[in-house]
Amino acid sequence: MPGYSARPPAIPTILVDDAVTRIVRWDFEPGAATGHHVHGLGYVVVPMTDCHFLIEDETGERRVLSRTGEAYRRDAGIAHNVINGGDQPMAFIEIEYK
């Protein structure tokens, strides 16, 4: 993926991982990235801060702003790299359902 190797890693903190859900808090400094990955499970994201996402996927790059508390859901199979495209730290909670 473009620019991936030069980006610092986002920091995941597992909050819950049981038979029903995996809940991870993701913290990103400006420019930090998750690295390219594929979601094997459906999931919900709840931004803890305003998140200025730069998304890299098979269609290229796109920018998405998600405001604090604006939850959204995605199906399993999503492949992407998530980058903090803003100039402030950002954080979100990711809830995967098993």
N, CA, C and O atoms as CSV, one atom per row, in Angstrom:
chain,resi,resn,atom,element,x,y,z
A,1,MET,N,N,0.846,-1.178,0.000
A,1,MET,CA,C,0.000,0.000,0.000
A,1,MET,C,C,0.891,1.240,0.000
A,1,MET,O,O,1.975,1.212,0.581
A,2,PRO,N,N,0.461,2.311,-0.631
A,2,PRO,CA,C,1.297,3.507,-0.740
A,2,PRO,C,C,1.670,4.085,0.615
A,2,PRO,O,O,0.795,4.325,1.447
A,3,GLY,N,N,2.936,4.306,0.846
A,3,GLY,CA,C,3.400,4.988,2.048
A,3,GLY,C,C,3.350,4.196,3.329
A,3,GLY,O,O,3.735,4.713,4.377
A,4,TYR,N,N,2.888,2.952,3.287
A,4,TYR,CA,C,2.684,2.191,4.520
A,4,TYR,C,C,3.964,2.052,5.336
A,4,TYR,O,O,3.937,2.260,6.549
A,5,SER,N,N,5.070,1.711,4.713
A,5,SER,CA,C,6.282,1.409,5.463
A,5,SER,C,C,6.828,2.615,6.220
A,5,SER,O,O,7.543,2.452,7.208
A,6,ALA,N,N,6.499,3.818,5.769
A,6,ALA,CA,C,7.016,5.020,6.415
A,6,ALA,C,C,6.118,5.504,7.553
A,6,ALA,O,O,6.466,6.470,8.233
A,7,ARG,N,N,5.000,4.873,7.769
A,7,ARG,CA,C,4.033,5.349,8.769
A,7,ARG,C,C,4.242,4.663,10.117
A,7,ARG,O,O,4.507,3.463,10.177
A,8,PRO,N,N,4.119,5.441,11.206
A,8,PRO,CA,C,4.166,4.804,12.529
A,8,PRO,C,C,2.907,3.958,12.743
A,8,PRO,O,O,1.870,4.238,12.142
A,9,PRO,N,N,2.986,2.935,13.587
A,9,PRO,CA,C,1.815,2.082,13.799
A,9,PRO,C,C,0.791,2.718,14.740
A,9,PRO,O,O,1.145,3.406,15.698
A,10,ALA,N,N,-0.481,2.473,14.444
A,10,ALA,CA,C,-1.545,2.778,15.394
A,10,ALA,C,C,-1.413,1.791,16.551
A,10,ALA,O,O,-0.879,0.697,16.372
A,11,ILE,N,N,-1.892,2.166,17.726
A,11,ILE,CA,C,-1.739,1.336,18.927
A,11,ILE,C,C,-3.082,0.706,19.298
A,11,ILE,O,O,-4.008,1.418,19.687
A,12,PRO,N,N,-3.201,-0.640,19.181
A,12,PRO,CA,C,-4.424,-1.309,19.611
A,12,PRO,C,C,-4.330,-1.734,21.078
A,12,PRO,O,O,-3.289,-2.206,21.535
A,13,THR,N,N,-5.423,-1.560,21.799
A,13,THR,CA,C,-5.532,-2.040,23.178
A,13,THR,C,C,-6.781,-2.903,23.264
A,13,THR,O,O,-7.894,-2.401,23.112
A,14,ILE,N,N,-6.604,-4.201,23.508
A,14,ILE,CA,C,-7.751,-5.108,23.601
A,14,ILE,C,C,-8.445,-4.870,24.942
A,14,ILE,O,O,-7.834,-4.987,26.004
A,15,LEU,N,N,-9.740,-4.532,24.869
A,15,LEU,CA,C,-10.530,-4.274,26.071
A,15,LEU,C,C,-11.342,-5.499,26.477
A,15,LEU,O,O,-11.485,-5.788,27.666
A,16,VAL,N,N,-11.878,-6.224,25.484
A,16,VAL,CA,C,-12.651,-7.445,25.725
A,16,VAL,C,C,-12.375,-8.387,24.560
A,16,VAL,O,O,-12.339,-7.963,23.405
A,17,ASP,N,N,-12.180,-9.667,24.869
A,17,ASP,CA,C,-12.070,-10.684,23.826
A,17,ASP,C,C,-12.645,-11.961,24.415
A,17,ASP,O,O,-11.954,-12.720,25.094
A,18,ASP,N,N,-13.944,-12.184,24.135
A,18,ASP,CA,C,-14.617,-13.356,24.691
A,18,ASP,C,C,-15.342,-14.100,23.576
A,18,ASP,O,O,-15.064,-13.867,22.399
A,19,ALA,N,N,-16.246,-14.971,23.918
A,19,ALA,CA,C,-16.936,-15.790,22.916
A,19,ALA,C,C,-17.893,-14.978,22.041
A,19,ALA,O,O,-18.296,-15.451,20.978
A,20,VAL,N,N,-18.261,-13.778,22.459
A,20,VAL,CA,C,-19.264,-12.984,21.752
A,20,VAL,C,C,-18.660,-11.827,20.964
A,20,VAL,O,O,-19.049,-11.584,19.822
A,21,THR,N,N,-17.707,-11.109,21.571
A,21,THR,CA,C,-17.150,-9.914,20.941
A,21,THR,C,C,-15.652,-9.786,21.184
A,21,THR,O,O,-15.095,-10.360,22.120
A,22,ARG,N,N,-15.030,-9.019,20.317
A,22,ARG,CA,C,-13.672,-8.526,20.549
A,22,ARG,C,C,-13.788,-7.013,20.467
A,22,ARG,O,O,-14.227,-6.475,19.450
A,23,ILE,N,N,-13.398,-6.327,21.529
A,23,ILE,CA,C,-13.482,-4.867,21.582
A,23,ILE,C,C,-12.071,-4.323,21.733
A,23,ILE,O,O,-11.353,-4.656,22.675
A,24,VAL,N,N,-11.689,-3.475,20.777
A,24,VAL,CA,C,-10.331,-2.929,20.742
A,24,VAL,C,C,-10.413,-1.413,20.672
A,24,VAL,O,O,-11.175,-0.864,19.876
A,25,ARG,N,N,-9.634,-0.740,21.496
A,25,ARG,CA,C,-9.460,0.702,21.374
A,25,ARG,C,C,-8.236,0.925,20.491
A,25,ARG,O,O,-7.180,0.340,20.731
A,26,TRP,N,N,-8.376,1.764,19.477
A,26,TRP,CA,C,-7.287,2.117,18.574
A,26,TRP,C,C,-6.913,3.569,18.804
A,26,TRP,O,O,-7.770,4.452,18.764
A,27,ASP,N,N,-5.613,3.819,19.047
A,27,ASP,CA,C,-5.084,5.175,19.225
A,27,ASP,C,C,-4.080,5.468,18.120
A,27,ASP,O,O,-3.198,4.657,17.839
A,28,PHE,N,N,-4.221,6.627,17.501
A,28,PHE,CA,C,-3.398,7.035,16.365
A,28,PHE,C,C,-2.799,8.411,16.612
A,28,PHE,O,O,-3.526,9.364,16.893
A,29,GLU,N,N,-1.507,8.518,16.511
A,29,GLU,CA,C,-0.877,9.830,16.399
A,29,GLU,C,C,-1.090,10.290,14.949
A,29,GLU,O,O,-1.412,9.460,14.099
A,30,PRO,N,N,-0.924,11.570,14.643
A,30,PRO,CA,C,-1.056,11.994,13.246
A,30,PRO,C,C,-0.138,11.173,12.336
A,30,PRO,O,O,1.047,11.005,12.623
A,31,GLY,N,N,-0.696,10.670,11.242
A,31,GLY,CA,C,0.066,9.873,10.291
A,31,GLY,C,C,0.154,8.397,10.618
A,31,GLY,O,O,0.600,7.619,9.774
A,32,ALA,N,N,-0.256,7.975,11.811
A,32,ALA,CA,C,-0.179,6.560,12.196
A,32,ALA,C,C,-1.189,5.731,11.401
A,32,ALA,O,O,-2.226,6.237,10.971
A,33,ALA,N,N,-0.865,4.444,11.213
A,33,ALA,CA,C,-1.682,3.558,10.390
A,33,ALA,C,C,-1.845,2.188,11.038
A,33,ALA,O,O,-1.004,1.753,11.825
A,34,THR,N,N,-2.941,1.517,10.693
A,34,THR,CA,C,-3.160,0.151,11.166
A,34,THR,C,C,-2.314,-0.848,10.379
A,34,THR,O,O,-1.993,-1.925,10.879
A,35,GLY,N,N,-1.957,-0.490,9.156
A,35,GLY,CA,C,-1.388,-1.448,8.225
A,35,GLY,C,C,-2.528,-2.126,7.480
A,35,GLY,O,O,-3.645,-2.217,7.991
A,36,HIS,N,N,-2.245,-2.600,6.273
A,36,HIS,CA,C,-3.290,-3.217,5.464
A,36,HIS,C,C,-3.775,-4.493,6.149
A,36,HIS,O,O,-2.973,-5.312,6.598
A,37,HIS,N,N,-5.095,-4.652,6.224
A,37,HIS,CA,C,-5.681,-5.831,6.859
A,37,HIS,C,C,-7.066,-6.103,6.280
A,37,HIS,O,O,-7.667,-5.245,5.633
A,38,VAL,N,N,-7.557,-7.315,6.528
A,38,VAL,CA,C,-8.888,-7.725,6.109
A,38,VAL,C,C,-9.671,-8.102,7.349
A,38,VAL,O,O,-9.179,-8.846,8.198
A,39,HIS,N,N,-10.880,-7.597,7.457
A,39,HIS,CA,C,-11.734,-7.916,8.609
A,39,HIS,C,C,-12.433,-9.252,8.381
A,39,HIS,O,O,-13.232,-9.391,7.455
A,40,GLY,N,N,-12.135,-10.217,9.217
A,40,GLY,CA,C,-12.760,-11.526,9.140
A,40,GLY,C,C,-14.112,-11.571,9.825
A,40,GLY,O,O,-14.852,-12.543,9.679
A,41,LEU,N,N,-14.440,-10.521,10.576
A,41,LEU,CA,C,-15.699,-10.443,11.318
A,41,LEU,C,C,-16.389,-9.120,11.005
A,41,LEU,O,O,-15.728,-8.137,10.669
A,42,GLY,N,N,-17.706,-9.092,11.113
A,42,GLY,CA,C,-18.425,-7.828,11.044
A,42,GLY,C,C,-18.057,-6.988,12.259
A,42,GLY,O,O,-17.671,-7.524,13.298
A,43,TYR,N,N,-18.177,-5.661,12.125
A,43,TYR,CA,C,-17.741,-4.808,13.226
A,43,TYR,C,C,-18.467,-3.471,13.249
A,43,TYR,O,O,-19.060,-3.038,12.261
A,44,VAL,N,N,-18.399,-2.836,14.410
A,44,VAL,CA,C,-18.925,-1.493,14.644
A,44,VAL,C,C,-17.763,-0.637,15.116
A,44,VAL,O,O,-16.936,-1.088,15.909
A,45,VAL,N,N,-17.696,0.607,14.629
A,45,VAL,CA,C,-16.688,1.566,15.063
A,45,VAL,C,C,-17.387,2.722,15.762
A,45,VAL,O,O,-18.378,3.252,15.259
A,46,VAL,N,N,-16.865,3.114,16.931
A,46,VAL,CA,C,-17.379,4.261,17.675
A,46,VAL,C,C,-16.217,5.226,17.906
A,46,VAL,O,O,-15.358,4.962,18.748
A,47,PRO,N,N,-16.175,6.345,17.170
A,47,PRO,CA,C,-15.101,7.316,17.363
A,47,PRO,C,C,-15.132,7.929,18.762
A,47,PRO,O,O,-16.182,8.360,19.239
A,48,MET,N,N,-13.981,7.961,19.404
A,48,MET,CA,C,-13.840,8.586,20.718
A,48,MET,C,C,-13.400,10.046,20.575
A,48,MET,O,O,-13.510,10.836,21.513
A,49,THR,N,N,-12.900,10.386,19.381
A,49,THR,CA,C,-12.516,11.741,19.014
A,49,THR,C,C,-13.042,11.959,17.594
A,49,THR,O,O,-13.484,11.009,16.947
A,50,ASP,N,N,-12.999,13.183,17.112
A,50,ASP,CA,C,-13.222,13.381,15.687
A,50,ASP,C,C,-12.093,12.646,14.962
A,50,ASP,O,O,-10.921,12.834,15.288
A,51,CYS,N,N,-12.438,11.819,13.990
A,51,CYS,CA,C,-11.445,11.009,13.283
A,51,CYS,C,C,-11.371,11.446,11.828
A,51,CYS,O,O,-12.348,11.357,11.084
A,52,HIS,N,N,-10.197,11.919,11.438
A,52,HIS,CA,C,-9.931,12.310,10.055
A,52,HIS,C,C,-9.248,11.130,9.377
A,52,HIS,O,O,-8.023,11.075,9.269
A,53,PHE,N,N,-10.076,10.180,8.921
A,53,PHE,CA,C,-9.567,8.954,8.329
A,53,PHE,C,C,-9.029,9.199,6.919
A,53,PHE,O,O,-9.644,9.899,6.115
A,54,LEU,N,N,-7.883,8.614,6.645
A,54,LEU,CA,C,-7.391,8.443,5.280
A,54,LEU,C,C,-7.430,6.937,5.057
A,54,LEU,O,O,-6.687,6.192,5.695
A,55,ILE,N,N,-8.284,6.495,4.164
A,55,ILE,CA,C,-8.493,5.072,3.926
A,55,ILE,C,C,-7.798,4.687,2.621
A,55,ILE,O,O,-8.022,5.310,1.583
A,56,GLU,N,N,-6.958,3.662,2.683
A,56,GLU,CA,C,-6.352,3.085,1.490
A,56,GLU,C,C,-6.986,1.721,1.275
A,56,GLU,O,O,-6.944,0.864,2.157
A,57,ASP,N,N,-7.576,1.519,0.095
A,57,ASP,CA,C,-8.157,0.218,-0.232
A,57,ASP,C,C,-7.966,-0.053,-1.709
A,57,ASP,O,O,-7.226,0.661,-2.385
A,58,GLU,N,N,-8.637,-1.092,-2.221
A,58,GLU,CA,C,-8.422,-1.492,-3.610
A,58,GLU,C,C,-8.857,-0.430,-4.616
A,58,GLU,O,O,-8.476,-0.502,-5.785
A,59,THR,N,N,-9.643,0.548,-4.188
A,59,THR,CA,C,-10.093,1.618,-5.091
A,59,THR,C,C,-9.174,2.833,-5.053
A,59,THR,O,O,-9.340,3.756,-5.849
A,60,GLY,N,N,-8.201,2.844,-4.132
A,60,GLY,CA,C,-7.286,3.983,-3.993
A,60,GLY,C,C,-7.358,4.578,-2.605
A,60,GLY,O,O,-7.503,3.858,-1.616
A,61,GLU,N,N,-7.257,5.902,-2.531
A,61,GLU,CA,C,-7.311,6.604,-1.247
A,61,GLU,C,C,-8.558,7.472,-1.191
A,61,GLU,O,O,-8.998,8.026,-2.198
A,62,ARG,N,N,-9.123,7.579,0.022
A,62,ARG,CA,C,-10.238,8.504,0.235
A,62,ARG,C,C,-10.188,9.008,1.666
A,62,ARG,O,O,-9.689,8.329,2.563
A,63,ARG,N,N,-10.708,10.196,1.861
A,63,ARG,CA,C,-10.764,10.806,3.191
A,63,ARG,C,C,-12.189,10.770,3.704
A,63,ARG,O,O,-13.143,11.035,2.973
A,64,VAL,N,N,-12.310,10.429,5.002
A,64,VAL,CA,C,-13.618,10.348,5.643
A,64,VAL,C,C,-13.501,11.003,7.008
A,64,VAL,O,O,-12.572,10.707,7.761
A,65,LEU,N,N,-14.428,11.885,7.334
A,65,LEU,CA,C,-14.493,12.478,8.665
A,65,LEU,C,C,-15.605,11.795,9.442
A,65,LEU,O,O,-16.757,11.797,9.009
A,66,SER,N,N,-15.269,11.206,10.594
A,66,SER,CA,C,-16.256,10.625,11.504
A,66,SER,C,C,-16.184,11.395,12.802
A,66,SER,O,O,-15.128,11.472,13.431
A,67,ARG,N,N,-17.293,11.958,13.200
A,67,ARG,CA,C,-17.352,12.778,14.411
A,67,ARG,C,C,-17.428,11.912,15.667
A,67,ARG,O,O,-17.885,10.770,15.622
A,68,THR,N,N,-16.980,12.465,16.769
A,68,THR,CA,C,-17.031,11.791,18.066
A,68,THR,C,C,-18.426,11.220,18.305
A,68,THR,O,O,-19.421,11.940,18.216
A,69,GLY,N,N,-18.496,9.922,18.611
A,69,GLY,CA,C,-19.756,9.280,18.950
A,69,GLY,C,C,-20.605,8.835,17.775
A,69,GLY,O,O,-21.622,8.176,17.992
A,70,GLU,N,N,-20.242,9.162,16.536
A,70,GLU,CA,C,-21.011,8.749,15.356
A,70,GLU,C,C,-20.626,7.322,14.988
A,70,GLU,O,O,-19.672,7.104,14.241
A,71,ALA,N,N,-21.362,6.363,15.507
A,71,ALA,CA,C,-21.047,4.950,15.269
A,71,ALA,C,C,-21.429,4.540,13.851
A,71,ALA,O,O,-22.374,5.073,13.270
A,72,TYR,N,N,-20.676,3.579,13.302
A,72,TYR,CA,C,-21.033,2.990,12.015
A,72,TYR,C,C,-20.662,1.522,12.025
A,72,TYR,O,O,-19.838,1.081,12.826
A,73,ARG,N,N,-21.292,0.753,11.107
A,73,ARG,CA,C,-21.122,-0.697,11.033
A,73,ARG,C,C,-20.597,-1.091,9.667
A,73,ARG,O,O,-20.927,-0.467,8.659
A,74,ARG,N,N,-19.768,-2.142,9.640
A,74,ARG,CA,C,-19.251,-2.705,8.387
A,74,ARG,C,C,-19.356,-4.234,8.452
A,74,ARG,O,O,-19.290,-4.838,9.523
A,75,ASP,N,N,-19.520,-4.834,7.277
A,75,ASP,CA,C,-19.585,-6.293,7.176
A,75,ASP,C,C,-18.185,-6.890,7.163
A,75,ASP,O,O,-17.204,-6.191,6.910
A,76,ALA,N,N,-18.102,-8.183,7.436
A,76,ALA,CA,C,-16.837,-8.914,7.314
A,76,ALA,C,C,-16.357,-8.822,5.869
A,76,ALA,O,O,-17.153,-8.646,4.946
A,77,GLY,N,N,-15.037,-8.946,5.688
A,77,GLY,CA,C,-14.450,-8.948,4.358
A,77,GLY,C,C,-13.876,-7.620,3.922
A,77,GLY,O,O,-13.265,-7.544,2.856
A,78,ILE,N,N,-14.049,-6.566,4.708
A,78,ILE,CA,C,-13.498,-5.255,4.368
A,78,ILE,C,C,-11.972,-5.337,4.414
A,78,ILE,O,O,-11.400,-5.804,5.398
A,79,ALA,N,N,-11.316,-4.879,3.339
A,79,ALA,CA,C,-9.851,-4.857,3.258
A,79,ALA,C,C,-9.403,-3.410,3.110
A,79,ALA,O,O,-9.836,-2.713,2.193
A,80,HIS,N,N,-8.529,-2.956,4.019
A,80,HIS,CA,C,-8.077,-1.564,3.964
A,80,HIS,C,C,-6.891,-1.312,4.887
A,80,HIS,O,O,-6.493,-2.171,5.674
A,81,ASN,N,N,-6.345,-0.115,4.767
A,81,ASN,CA,C,-5.371,0.442,5.704
A,81,ASN,C,C,-6.013,1.724,6.214
A,81,ASN,O,O,-6.449,2.557,5.420
A,82,VAL,N,N,-6.075,1.889,7.528
A,82,VAL,CA,C,-6.670,3.082,8.134
A,82,VAL,C,C,-5.546,3.955,8.669
A,82,VAL,O,O,-4.698,3.497,9.436
A,83,ILE,N,N,-5.548,5.221,8.256
A,83,ILE,CA,C,-4.491,6.171,8.614
A,83,ILE,C,C,-5.130,7.393,9.245
A,83,ILE,O,O,-6.205,7.822,8.826
A,84,ASN,N,N,-4.474,7.958,10.254
A,84,ASN,CA,C,-4.901,9.253,10.789
A,84,ASN,C,C,-4.436,10.312,9.802
A,84,ASN,O,O,-3.254,10.654,9.763
A,85,GLY,N,N,-5.356,10.828,9.011
A,85,GLY,CA,C,-5.054,11.845,8.024
A,85,GLY,C,C,-5.140,13.257,8.555
A,85,GLY,O,O,-5.019,14.216,7.794
A,86,GLY,N,N,-5.350,13.399,9.864
A,86,GLY,CA,C,-5.449,14.722,10.470
A,86,GLY,C,C,-4.167,15.133,11.159
A,86,GLY,O,O,-3.153,14.439,11.083
A,87,ASP,N,N,-4.225,16.281,11.839
A,87,ASP,CA,C,-3.035,16.803,12.528
A,87,ASP,C,C,-3.129,16.694,14.045
A,87,ASP,O,O,-2.294,17.248,14.760
A,88,GLN,N,N,-4.154,15.973,14.546
A,88,GLN,CA,C,-4.333,15.743,15.976
A,88,GLN,C,C,-4.441,14.239,16.232
A,88,GLN,O,O,-4.841,13.494,15.337
A,89,PRO,N,N,-4.089,13.775,17.446
A,89,PRO,CA,C,-4.314,12.362,17.765
A,89,PRO,C,C,-5.794,12.008,17.613
A,89,PRO,O,O,-6.664,12.856,17.811
A,90,MET,N,N,-6.070,10.764,17.263
A,90,MET,CA,C,-7.461,10.299,17.172
A,90,MET,C,C,-7.557,8.914,17.794
A,90,MET,O,O,-6.566,8.193,17.912
A,91,ALA,N,N,-8.787,8.558,18.193
A,91,ALA,CA,C,-9.024,7.257,18.815
A,91,ALA,C,C,-10.439,6.790,18.495
A,91,ALA,O,O,-11.366,7.591,18.371
A,92,PHE,N,N,-10.580,5.471,18.364
A,92,PHE,CA,C,-11.915,4.895,18.215
A,92,PHE,C,C,-11.954,3.526,18.863
A,92,PHE,O,O,-10.922,2.893,19.081
A,93,ILE,N,N,-13.163,3.082,19.166
A,93,ILE,CA,C,-13.428,1.744,19.682
A,93,ILE,C,C,-13.966,0.914,18.522
A,93,ILE,O,O,-14.884,1.335,17.819
A,94,GLU,N,N,-13.385,-0.270,18.329
A,94,GLU,CA,C,-13.842,-1.201,17.296
A,94,GLU,C,C,-14.423,-2.418,17.998
A,94,GLU,O,O,-13.749,-3.052,18.811
A,95,ILE,N,N,-15.672,-2.744,17.686
A,95,ILE,CA,C,-16.374,-3.874,18.295
A,95,ILE,C,C,-16.655,-4.895,17.208
A,95,ILE,O,O,-17.502,-4.676,16.342
A,96,GLU,N,N,-15.934,-6.020,17.256
A,96,GLU,CA,C,-16.159,-7.114,16.312
A,96,GLU,C,C,-17.104,-8.112,16.958
A,96,GLU,O,O,-16.948,-8.437,18.135
A,97,TYR,N,N,-18.085,-8.603,16.205
A,97,TYR,CA,C,-19.003,-9.602,16.750
A,97,TYR,C,C,-18.701,-10.954,16.123
A,97,TYR,O,O,-18.589,-11.100,14.905
A,98,LYS,N,N,-18.572,-11.939,17.012
A,98,LYS,CA,C,-18.143,-13.278,16.586
A,98,LYS,C,C,-19.337,-14.161,16.259
A,98,LYS,O,O,-19.163,-15.321,15.884
